[in-house]
Amino acid sequence: MENKNKKIINRDGRCYRRQPVFSRTENSFSEKKVSVSFGFINIKVILIFLLAATGCVYLSFVNGSAVKGYQIKSIEKEISDLQKENERLKINEAELNSLQHIEEESKNLINMSESSQQLVYIEESGPVALK
């Protein structure tokens, strides 16, 4: 009985096992070869699956690094633009705070004008306030 259930492996990687089968037409048991697939076929499928999975992981890493590179480049460009804008605003601030600009604006907005008369300053030699 042990010899009947013994597995036989062929070169194509398939395993055949003899299995008792009941035949209704003959009312008797007979042996039938049952094929069990394993070996090279399964190894090939596993290797193809692992190769595809490795390829997908590699593509996701490459895509992720490309996206990060694009984000870094856009942030660097934004920083550069903000630095240029900051320099422009500093120059504008210096121009607006200059004495010449303040003088021109006071003449235009408040209608101030330069005095045509000569100013005379009085000097006090004694105490300013009385007791």
PyMOL CGO cylinders between C-alpha atoms (Angstrom):
from pymol import cmd
from pymol.cgo import CYLINDER

trace = [
    CYLINDER, 0.00, 0.00, 0.00, 2.90, 2.35, 0.65, 0.3, 1, 1, 1, 1, 1, 1,
    CYLINDER, 2.90, 2.35, 0.65, 4.19, 1.95, -2.88, 0.3, 1, 1, 1, 1, 1, 1,
    CYLINDER, 4.19, 1.95, -2.88, 0.85, 2.95, -4.35, 0.3, 1, 1, 1, 1, 1, 1,
    CYLINDER, 0.85, 2.95, -4.35, 0.83, 6.41, -2.68, 0.3, 1, 1, 1, 1, 1, 1,
    CYLINDER, 0.83, 6.41, -2.68, 4.45, 7.10, -3.54, 0.3, 1, 1, 1, 1, 1, 1,
    CYLINDER, 4.45, 7.10, -3.54, 5.07, 10.37, -5.37, 0.3, 1, 1, 1, 1, 1, 1,
    CYLINDER, 5.07, 10.37, -5.37, 6.79, 10.36, -8.73, 0.3, 1, 1, 1, 1, 1, 1,
    CYLINDER, 6.79, 10.36, -8.73, 8.45, 13.58, -9.94, 0.3, 1, 1, 1, 1, 1, 1,
    CYLINDER, 8.45, 13.58, -9.94, 8.99, 14.11, -13.65, 0.3, 1, 1, 1, 1, 1, 1,
    CYLINDER, 8.99, 14.11, -13.65, 11.48, 16.43, -15.31, 0.3, 1, 1, 1, 1, 1, 1,
    CYLINDER, 11.48, 16.43, -15.31, 8.82, 19.00, -16.15, 0.3, 1, 1, 1, 1, 1, 1,
    CYLINDER, 8.82, 19.00, -16.15, 8.40, 19.75, -12.43, 0.3, 1, 1, 1, 1, 1, 1,
    CYLINDER, 8.40, 19.75, -12.43, 5.09, 17.99, -11.93, 0.3, 1, 1, 1, 1, 1, 1,
    CYLINDER, 5.09, 17.99, -11.93, 4.40, 15.47, -9.26, 0.3, 1, 1, 1, 1, 1, 1,
    CYLINDER, 4.40, 15.47, -9.26, 2.19, 12.50, -9.96, 0.3, 1, 1, 1, 1, 1, 1,
    CYLINDER, 2.19, 12.50, -9.96, 0.63, 10.44, -7.23, 0.3, 1, 1, 1, 1, 1, 1,
    CYLINDER, 0.63, 10.44, -7.23, -1.32, 7.28, -7.62, 0.3, 1, 1, 1, 1, 1, 1,
    CYLINDER, -1.32, 7.28, -7.62, -4.66, 7.57, -5.91, 0.3, 1, 1, 1, 1, 1, 1,
    CYLINDER, -4.66, 7.57, -5.91, -7.29, 4.84, -5.56, 0.3, 1, 1, 1, 1, 1, 1,
    CYLINDER, -7.29, 4.84, -5.56, -10.55, 5.74, -7.32, 0.3, 1, 1, 1, 1, 1, 1,
    CYLINDER, -10.55, 5.74, -7.32, -13.84, 3.83, -7.15, 0.3, 1, 1, 1, 1, 1, 1,
    CYLINDER, -13.84, 3.83, -7.15, -15.38, 3.14, -10.55, 0.3, 1, 1, 1, 1, 1, 1,
    CYLINDER, -15.38, 3.14, -10.55, -19.16, 2.78, -10.49, 0.3, 1, 1, 1, 1, 1, 1,
    CYLINDER, -19.16, 2.78, -10.49, -19.39, 1.12, -13.86, 0.3, 1, 1, 1, 1, 1, 1,
    CYLINDER, -19.39, 1.12, -13.86, -17.00, -1.66, -12.90, 0.3, 1, 1, 1, 1, 1, 1,
    CYLINDER, -17.00, -1.66, -12.90, -17.82, -1.67, -9.15, 0.3, 1, 1, 1, 1, 1, 1,
    CYLINDER, -17.82, -1.67, -9.15, -14.16, -1.82, -8.32, 0.3, 1, 1, 1, 1, 1, 1,
    CYLINDER, -14.16, -1.82, -8.32, -11.25, 0.30, -7.26, 0.3, 1, 1, 1, 1, 1, 1,
    CYLINDER, -11.25, 0.30, -7.26, -8.65, 1.33, -9.77, 0.3, 1, 1, 1, 1, 1, 1,
    CYLINDER, -8.65, 1.33, -9.77, -5.64, 3.60, -9.57, 0.3, 1, 1, 1, 1, 1, 1,
    CYLINDER, -5.64, 3.60, -9.57, -5.56, 6.95, -11.22, 0.3, 1, 1, 1, 1, 1, 1,
    CYLINDER, -5.56, 6.95, -11.22, -2.63, 9.30, -11.70, 0.3, 1, 1, 1, 1, 1, 1,
    CYLINDER, -2.63, 9.30, -11.70, -3.34, 12.61, -10.01, 0.3, 1, 1, 1, 1, 1, 1,
    CYLINDER, -3.34, 12.61, -10.01, -1.14, 15.52, -11.08, 0.3, 1, 1, 1, 1, 1, 1,
    CYLINDER, -1.14, 15.52, -11.08, 0.01, 18.01, -8.47, 0.3, 1, 1, 1, 1, 1, 1,
    CYLINDER, 0.01, 18.01, -8.47, 1.73, 21.08, -9.90, 0.3, 1, 1, 1, 1, 1, 1,
    CYLINDER, 1.73, 21.08, -9.90, 4.75, 22.42, -8.10, 0.3, 1, 1, 1, 1, 1, 1,
    CYLINDER, 4.75, 22.42, -8.10, 8.40, 23.02, -8.73, 0.3, 1, 1, 1, 1, 1, 1,
    CYLINDER, 8.40, 23.02, -8.73, 9.66, 25.13, -11.60, 0.3, 1, 1, 1, 1, 1, 1,
    CYLINDER, 9.66, 25.13, -11.60, 6.27, 26.48, -12.60, 0.3, 1, 1, 1, 1, 1, 1,
    CYLINDER, 6.27, 26.48, -12.60, 5.55, 27.82, -9.13, 0.3, 1, 1, 1, 1, 1, 1,
    CYLINDER, 5.55, 27.82, -9.13, 9.10, 29.12, -8.80, 0.3, 1, 1, 1, 1, 1, 1,
    CYLINDER, 9.10, 29.12, -8.80, 8.73, 30.99, -12.09, 0.3, 1, 1, 1, 1, 1, 1,
    CYLINDER, 8.73, 30.99, -12.09, 5.44, 32.51, -10.98, 0.3, 1, 1, 1, 1, 1, 1,
    CYLINDER, 5.44, 32.51, -10.98, 6.93, 33.52, -7.63, 0.3, 1, 1, 1, 1, 1, 1,
    CYLINDER, 6.93, 33.52, -7.63, 9.99, 35.05, -9.32, 0.3, 1, 1, 1, 1, 1, 1,
    CYLINDER, 9.99, 35.05, -9.32, 7.84, 36.99, -11.77, 0.3, 1, 1, 1, 1, 1, 1,
    CYLINDER, 7.84, 36.99, -11.77, 5.66, 38.25, -8.92, 0.3, 1, 1, 1, 1, 1, 1,
    CYLINDER, 5.66, 38.25, -8.92, 8.70, 39.27, -6.85, 0.3, 1, 1, 1, 1, 1, 1,
    CYLINDER, 8.70, 39.27, -6.85, 10.25, 41.00, -9.85, 0.3, 1, 1, 1, 1, 1, 1,
    CYLINDER, 10.25, 41.00, -9.85, 7.02, 42.91, -10.51, 0.3, 1, 1, 1, 1, 1, 1,
    CYLINDER, 7.02, 42.91, -10.51, 6.70, 43.86, -6.83, 0.3, 1, 1, 1, 1, 1, 1,
    CYLINDER, 6.70, 43.86, -6.83, 10.32, 45.03, -6.73, 0.3, 1, 1, 1, 1, 1, 1,
    CYLINDER, 10.32, 45.03, -6.73, 9.73, 47.09, -9.88, 0.3, 1, 1, 1, 1, 1, 1,
    CYLINDER, 9.73, 47.09, -9.88, 6.66, 48.73, -8.35, 0.3, 1, 1, 1, 1, 1, 1,
    CYLINDER, 6.66, 48.73, -8.35, 8.54, 49.59, -5.15, 0.3, 1, 1, 1, 1, 1, 1,
    CYLINDER, 8.54, 49.59, -5.15, 11.44, 51.01, -7.18, 0.3, 1, 1, 1, 1, 1, 1,
    CYLINDER, 11.44, 51.01, -7.18, 9.09, 53.13, -9.30, 0.3, 1, 1, 1, 1, 1, 1,
    CYLINDER, 9.09, 53.13, -9.30, 7.35, 54.47, -6.21, 0.3, 1, 1, 1, 1, 1, 1,
    CYLINDER, 7.35, 54.47, -6.21, 10.69, 55.50, -4.68, 0.3, 1, 1, 1, 1, 1, 1,
    CYLINDER, 10.69, 55.50, -4.68, 11.85, 57.16, -7.90, 0.3, 1, 1, 1, 1, 1, 1,
    CYLINDER, 11.85, 57.16, -7.90, 8.53, 58.96, -8.26, 0.3, 1, 1, 1, 1, 1, 1,
    CYLINDER, 8.53, 58.96, -8.26, 8.65, 60.10, -4.63, 0.3, 1, 1, 1, 1, 1, 1,
    CYLINDER, 8.65, 60.10, -4.63, 12.16, 61.49, -4.99, 0.3, 1, 1, 1, 1, 1, 1,
    CYLINDER, 12.16, 61.49, -4.99, 11.18, 63.30, -8.21, 0.3, 1, 1, 1, 1, 1, 1,
    CYLINDER, 11.18, 63.30, -8.21, 8.21, 64.90, -6.46, 0.3, 1, 1, 1, 1, 1, 1,
    CYLINDER, 8.21, 64.90, -6.46, 10.40, 65.94, -3.51, 0.3, 1, 1, 1, 1, 1, 1,
    CYLINDER, 10.40, 65.94, -3.51, 12.97, 67.42, -5.92, 0.3, 1, 1, 1, 1, 1, 1,
    CYLINDER, 12.97, 67.42, -5.92, 10.26, 69.44, -7.67, 0.3, 1, 1, 1, 1, 1, 1,
    CYLINDER, 10.26, 69.44, -7.67, 8.93, 70.69, -4.32, 0.3, 1, 1, 1, 1, 1, 1,
    CYLINDER, 8.93, 70.69, -4.32, 12.42, 71.71, -3.18, 0.3, 1, 1, 1, 1, 1, 1,
    CYLINDER, 12.42, 71.71, -3.18, 13.07, 73.56, -6.44, 0.3, 1, 1, 1, 1, 1, 1,
    CYLINDER, 13.07, 73.56, -6.44, 9.76, 75.45, -6.23, 0.3, 1, 1, 1, 1, 1, 1,
    CYLINDER, 9.76, 75.45, -6.23, 10.40, 76.40, -2.58, 0.3, 1, 1, 1, 1, 1, 1,
    CYLINDER, 10.40, 76.40, -2.58, 13.92, 77.62, -3.46, 0.3, 1, 1, 1, 1, 1, 1,
    CYLINDER, 13.92, 77.62, -3.46, 12.43, 79.76, -6.25, 0.3, 1, 1, 1, 1, 1, 1,
    CYLINDER, 12.43, 79.76, -6.25, 9.86, 81.16, -3.83, 0.3, 1, 1, 1, 1, 1, 1,
    CYLINDER, 9.86, 81.16, -3.83, 12.62, 82.00, -1.32, 0.3, 1, 1, 1, 1, 1, 1,
    CYLINDER, 12.62, 82.00, -1.32, 14.61, 83.76, -4.04, 0.3, 1, 1, 1, 1, 1, 1,
    CYLINDER, 14.61, 83.76, -4.04, 11.57, 85.78, -5.12, 0.3, 1, 1, 1, 1, 1, 1,
    CYLINDER, 11.57, 85.78, -5.12, 10.83, 86.78, -1.52, 0.3, 1, 1, 1, 1, 1, 1,
    CYLINDER, 10.83, 86.78, -1.52, 14.45, 87.88, -0.97, 0.3, 1, 1, 1, 1, 1, 1,
    CYLINDER, 14.45, 87.88, -0.97, 14.30, 90.07, -4.09, 0.3, 1, 1, 1, 1, 1, 1,
    CYLINDER, 14.30, 90.07, -4.09, 10.98, 91.54, -2.93, 0.3, 1, 1, 1, 1, 1, 1,
    CYLINDER, 10.98, 91.54, -2.93, 12.48, 92.20, 0.52, 0.3, 1, 1, 1, 1, 1, 1,
    CYLINDER, 12.48, 92.20, 0.52, 15.44, 94.09, -1.01, 0.3, 1, 1, 1, 1, 1, 1,
    CYLINDER, 15.44, 94.09, -1.01, 13.08, 96.13, -3.18, 0.3, 1, 1, 1, 1, 1, 1,
    CYLINDER, 13.08, 96.13, -3.18, 10.96, 97.04, -0.15, 0.3, 1, 1, 1, 1, 1, 1,
    CYLINDER, 10.96, 97.04, -0.15, 14.04, 98.05, 1.87, 0.3, 1, 1, 1, 1, 1, 1,
    CYLINDER, 14.04, 98.05, 1.87, 15.12, 100.42, -0.92, 0.3, 1, 1, 1, 1, 1, 1,
    CYLINDER, 15.12, 100.42, -0.92, 11.59, 101.84, -1.14, 0.3, 1, 1, 1, 1, 1, 1,
    CYLINDER, 11.59, 101.84, -1.14, 11.54, 102.34, 2.64, 0.3, 1, 1, 1, 1, 1, 1,
    CYLINDER, 11.54, 102.34, 2.64, 14.86, 104.19, 2.57, 0.3, 1, 1, 1, 1, 1, 1,
    CYLINDER, 14.86, 104.19, 2.57, 13.58, 106.48, -0.21, 0.3, 1, 1, 1, 1, 1, 1,
    CYLINDER, 13.58, 106.48, -0.21, 10.36, 107.23, 1.66, 0.3, 1, 1, 1, 1, 1, 1,
    CYLINDER, 10.36, 107.23, 1.66, 12.20, 107.97, 4.92, 0.3, 1, 1, 1, 1, 1, 1,
    CYLINDER, 12.20, 107.97, 4.92, 14.69, 110.36, 3.31, 0.3, 1, 1, 1, 1, 1, 1,
    CYLINDER, 14.69, 110.36, 3.31, 14.53, 113.99, 4.41, 0.3, 1, 1, 1, 1, 1, 1,
    CYLINDER, 14.53, 113.99, 4.41, 14.19, 115.22, 0.84, 0.3, 1, 1, 1, 1, 1, 1,
    CYLINDER, 14.19, 115.22, 0.84, 11.10, 113.06, 0.23, 0.3, 1, 1, 1, 1, 1, 1,
    CYLINDER, 11.10, 113.06, 0.23, 9.50, 114.14, 3.52, 0.3, 1, 1, 1, 1, 1, 1,
    CYLINDER, 9.50, 114.14, 3.52, 10.12, 117.79, 2.62, 0.3, 1, 1, 1, 1, 1, 1,
    CYLINDER, 10.12, 117.79, 2.62, 8.56, 117.39, -0.85, 0.3, 1, 1, 1, 1, 1, 1,
    CYLINDER, 8.56, 117.39, -0.85, 5.53, 115.58, 0.54, 0.3, 1, 1, 1, 1, 1, 1,
    CYLINDER, 5.53, 115.58, 0.54, 4.98, 118.19, 3.23, 0.3, 1, 1, 1, 1, 1, 1,
    CYLINDER, 4.98, 118.19, 3.23, 4.99, 120.92, 0.58, 0.3, 1, 1, 1, 1, 1, 1,
    CYLINDER, 4.99, 120.92, 0.58, 2.56, 119.05, -1.65, 0.3, 1, 1, 1, 1, 1, 1,
    CYLINDER, 2.56, 119.05, -1.65, 0.12, 117.62, 0.88, 0.3, 1, 1, 1, 1, 1, 1,
    CYLINDER, 0.12, 117.62, 0.88, 0.00, 120.28, 3.61, 0.3, 1, 1, 1, 1, 1, 1,
    CYLINDER, 0.00, 120.28, 3.61, 0.66, 123.21, 1.30, 0.3, 1, 1, 1, 1, 1, 1,
    CYLINDER, 0.66, 123.21, 1.30, 3.66, 124.26, 3.30, 0.3, 1, 1, 1, 1, 1, 1,
    CYLINDER, 3.66, 124.26, 3.30, 6.07, 126.65, 1.70, 0.3, 1, 1, 1, 1, 1, 1,
    CYLINDER, 6.07, 126.65, 1.70, 9.48, 127.97, 2.51, 0.3, 1, 1, 1, 1, 1, 1,
    CYLINDER, 9.48, 127.97, 2.51, 9.51, 131.24, 4.35, 0.3, 1, 1, 1, 1, 1, 1,
    CYLINDER, 9.51, 131.24, 4.35, 10.71, 134.18, 2.30, 0.3, 1, 1, 1, 1, 1, 1,
    CYLINDER, 10.71, 134.18, 2.30, 11.48, 136.16, 5.42, 0.3, 1, 1, 1, 1, 1, 1,
    CYLINDER, 11.48, 136.16, 5.42, 14.69, 135.84, 7.29, 0.3, 1, 1, 1, 1, 1, 1,
    CYLINDER, 14.69, 135.84, 7.29, 14.24, 134.18, 10.64, 0.3, 1, 1, 1, 1, 1, 1,
    CYLINDER, 14.24, 134.18, 10.64, 15.60, 135.90, 13.75, 0.3, 1, 1, 1, 1, 1, 1,
    CYLINDER, 15.60, 135.90, 13.75, 16.23, 133.92, 16.89, 0.3, 1, 1, 1, 1, 1, 1,
    CYLINDER, 16.23, 133.92, 16.89, 16.01, 135.63, 20.30, 0.3, 1, 1, 1, 1, 1, 1,
    CYLINDER, 16.01, 135.63, 20.30, 18.47, 134.68, 22.97, 0.3, 1, 1, 1, 1, 1, 1,
    CYLINDER, 18.47, 134.68, 22.97, 17.51, 134.99, 26.62, 0.3, 1, 1, 1, 1, 1, 1,
    CYLINDER, 17.51, 134.99, 26.62, 20.27, 135.50, 29.11, 0.3, 1, 1, 1, 1, 1, 1,
    CYLINDER, 20.27, 135.50, 29.11, 18.29, 135.35, 32.33, 0.3, 1, 1, 1, 1, 1, 1,
    CYLINDER, 18.29, 135.35, 32.33, 15.88, 132.89, 33.86, 0.3, 1, 1, 1, 1, 1, 1,
    CYLINDER, 15.88, 132.89, 33.86, 13.14, 131.73, 31.57, 0.3, 1, 1, 1, 1, 1, 1,
    CYLINDER, 13.14, 131.73, 31.57, 10.34, 131.63, 34.15, 0.3, 1, 1, 1, 1, 1, 1,
    CYLINDER, 10.34, 131.63, 34.15, 9.49, 134.10, 36.89, 0.3, 1, 1, 1, 1, 1, 1,
    CYLINDER, 9.49, 134.10, 36.89, 9.12, 133.12, 40.50, 0.3, 1, 1, 1, 1, 1, 1,
]
cmd.load_cgo(trace, "trace")
